[in-house]
Amino acid sequence: MKKWMMGSLLVLATFFSSQAWSAGAFFDETFGNFQEELETAADAGKKGIFLFFHMSECPFCDRMKSTIMTEPDVIKLYKENFLTFQVDIEGSNEVTDFDGTVSTAQAMSEKKYRVRATPVMMVFDLQGKPILKYTGPTRTKEEFMLMAQYVIDGVYKEMTFTKYKRQQKNATKE
C-alpha cells in the first residue's frame, strides 16, 4: 500500500511540475517596467510586446494558460516574435507603463487599458502603442496563433482582427 501511495504521489508531482513548467515557459519575467521592456524587445528583434491581463480565480484565464499557452508551437511563435508578460488586474505591484507613467498593475489595467473582464490580450508595437486588444479567451489554439500572425504580418494596419479571422476562415473553406 505504501509503495502504491508513494508511486502515485511521484506521478502526481511529476505531472504538476511539468504542467507548471509548461505554463511558465510562455511568459517572460519582468520587474514591471514596460518602458524598459520596449528597449529589450527592440534589441531582440521582436515585433512587439504581448500582455495577458488576468486575475486569480478566472477560469478562462486558467484554461488558456493550462492548455493553449502550453503548446510548443504556440510558445515558439510567440517567443520568437514578442516579449510576453502577465498583468494581474488586481495587482498592487508598481508598474511603469510604456509611456513612463508609474502606477499599480490594477490602476494601469482599469484606468489606462479599460480591462473590465479577463482575460484581455493586448499587443503593443515597439513604440508602446496598442495594436491589438482581444477580450475573452480564444476558442482554439489556432485562433490564438492567428492573433499572433495578424500582428506579425502587419495586417492590423489594414483591417480589424475580426475581419482578418473571418477572411482566413473563408480561405480555408475554399
N, C-alpha and C positions, 0 to 999 in steps of 0.2 A: 504494500500500500504506500509506504514512504517513497519507494523508488518511483512509482507511478506519479505521485504528487510532485516530487522534485522534477521529474521529466516534464510534466505539464507546466510547471512554473517556468522552467527553462525555455520551453517553446513559446509561452506567452511573452516572456521578457524579450526574447529574440524578435518576435513579431512586432511588439510595440516599439522597440528601439529602432527597428528598420523602418517602421511607419513614421516615427518622429524624424529620423534622418531624411527620409524622402521628402516629407513636407517641408523640412527646414532647408533642403537643397534648393528650393525655388527662390527663396528670399535672400537678399544680401543684408549684411549687418550695417547699421547706421547709428550715428550719435544724434541724429535728428537735425542735422544742418543740411537742408536740401539745397541751399545755395552752393555749398561746397561740393555736394554730390553732382551738381551740374558740371563742374570742372572735371571731376573724376570721370563722369560719363563721356564728356567730350574727349578727354585724353585717351580713353579706352576705345574710342571709335564707335560708341553706341549711338543709336538713333534717338534715344530719349530716356526718360525715367518713368517706370510703371509704379503707381501707388495703388495698393489694395487697402481700402478703408474697410475696417471690420470692427466688430465688438464681440466680447465674450458672450457665450450663450446664443450666438447666431447660428442656427442650424444650416443656413445656406452658405455662410462663410466656411463653416467646418466641412461641409460636403465638398466645396471647391478645393479647400486645402488638403483634404484627405484623398481625393480622387484625381481630379483634373490636374492639379498642380504637382502631383507626384509622378506623372507620366514622363519618362525620359525624353521623348521627343518635344514635349511642351517645355520642359526645363531647358533643353538645348536651344530651342527657338528664342525663348525669352532672354536667357543668359547671354546669348550671342549679340542681341540687339538692344537690350535695355538693362539698366540697373533696376532692381525690383525690391520694393520696400513695403512693409506693412505699416498701417497707421491705425491705432486703436482710437476710435472716435470718442471714447470715454476717458482717454488717457490724460493724465495731469502732467506728463513729462513735457519739458520745454522743447520746442522745436523752432527752427529758423526756416521760414518759408523761402521759396525760390527768389522772392524779391527782397529778402533780408529782414522781413517782419518777424519778430520774436513773439511767440505766444505758446499756449499749450496745444497739444495734439487735438484736444476736444474743441478749443476755440477755432483753430485753423480749419478743422473738418466742418464744423457747423457754420461759422460766420463767413469764411472765405470761399469754401467749396460747396456749401449748402448740402452737405451729406445728412440726410434725414433717416434713411433706411440703409441697411447693409445686405450684401456687400456693394460697394461702389468701386469701380475700377477706373482709374484715370491714367492717361499717358500724357506726359509733358515733353515738349520739344527741348532742345538744348539751350534755349533762351528762357526756359521755365514757363512757357505759355501752354495752357491746356489745349490738347489737340483731339482728345477723345475722352468722353465721360460715359460710362456704361453702368446703369443701376440695376442691381439684381444679379443672380448667378447666371452664367451661361448654361444653356441646356445640355451642351455636349462639349467634349474636348475639341472637336473640330471647329465649333463656333468660337471657342476661346483662342484657338490658333489663328482663325480667320481675323479676329480682332487685331492680333499682332501683325499679321500680313498687311492689313489695311493701313497701318501706320508705316511699316517698313517700306512698302511700295509707294507711299506718299499719296494714296488715293483720298485721304482725308482732305486734301486741298481741292478736290473736285466734287465730292458727294458725301452724304451722310453715311454712317456705318449701316444703318437700316437699309438704305438703298443698295449699298455695296453687297450686303449679305443677301438680299433678295436677288440681285444680279448674279451672284455666284451660285445660288441655289438653282436658278433657272438655267444657268450654263451647264450644270451637272446633269440636268434632266434631258438635255438635248443630245 
